[in-house]
Amino acid sequence: MFFVQFSFSQEIEQRLIIFGDAGEINSKQSFLIKNANGLQIPNKTKAFFIGDNIYPTGMALNGKKKEETQEILKSQFEGFRNLQVPVYFLAGNHDWDRSGKEGLEKIKAQADFLNNYGDPGLKYLPQAGKIGPTVLNLNPNSIAVLYDSEFWLFPHHNRDVSPEKDQFIADIKKILAENKDKTVLMISHHPMVSFGDHSLIYNWKDHIFPLTDVKSSLYIPLPGIGSLYPLLRTHVIKFAEDLKHPIYQDLTNRVTDATADHPKVLFVAGHDHGLQYIEQDKIRQVVSGSGSKQSDIHQREPLKYGYNRQGFSVIDFLDNQKVRLTFYIDSPRDSLTKSYETLIGF
């Protein structure tokens, strides 16, 4: 972890508080959300929960588990809504039944639960079961484009969704053409680039202590045997949730091709359980995926910042039309700490 500090005197026009993968109630999740509430600026703040809002397999459909999963969602939005902060939820693969056969039913149940509040400041976007995109106007110079990236990867559609993917890409191109002078945030669960677990980058610890991938405290040495898991996951047992999978590659290639000519695009996602800011070619990527979980982030170029513990991000739109990114974490003294801050270099 390292720290970058700047002195800013510009006024904040709009603040976005962004949590990814916050769908498990634990002490740090509760601490981070509670303290994030304190960062809101009246009438200038929006909160986003960008997928994997309910672990492990999304909204339960009946019984006691249904109530338990509803409580997980409430733990995320109630504090913000009590402060009149608009809250937006997007789906991740775990919300889609961990990419399971009940995925569509479960994301519709999650959306119905939120929509049934009848609260105009509490939204599930885009419409459950649709890829999007949905456009939010943030200020006169900025928009957010929200889409359900798991729709692209989901293996259990009951129809050919290729035409919907094509239309989505066409819509993205049209939106960007209509907003060529604005800053555009592309918000989804899955990042275009990442150096976390889903990158399939492995280090010595993964080979010697492979069980830490299951639980961070399981430092049981398994040399030799430990090397089998990285090899199998990379070359034999392939998951569409990993960045190197052909379906995931198709998503990232087509989306980044569609956005390549726009000069001011910032991608915002979760999925990998850490905090990252990456500048790679024309891609500027924020990964804010450690609202309730944590895993390794591999430190290498073009990673500008990486942190492998729980936290969240704040994106501020300033009155000089610049964009500021800040990552927040909890400190050992149980206080909220600013771990990284930078102006996005458009």
Secondary structure, 3 states (H helix, E strand, C coil): CCCCCCCCCCCEEEEEEEECCCCCCCHHHHHHHHHHHCCCCCCCEEEEEECCCCCCCCCCCCHHHHHHHHHHHHHHHHHHHHCCCCEEEECCCCCCHHHCCCHHHHHHHHHHHHHCCCCCCEEECCCCCCCCCEEEEEECCEEEEECCHHHHHCCCCCCCCHHHHHHHHHHHHHHHHHCCCCEEEEECCCCCCCCCHHHCCCCHHHHHCHHHHCCCCCCCCCCCHHHHHHHHHHHCCCCCCCCCCHHHHHHHHHHHHHHCCCCCEEEEECCCCCEEEEEECCEEEEEECCCCCCCCCCCCCCEEEEECCCEEEEEEEECCCCEEEEEEEECCCCCEEEEEEEECCC
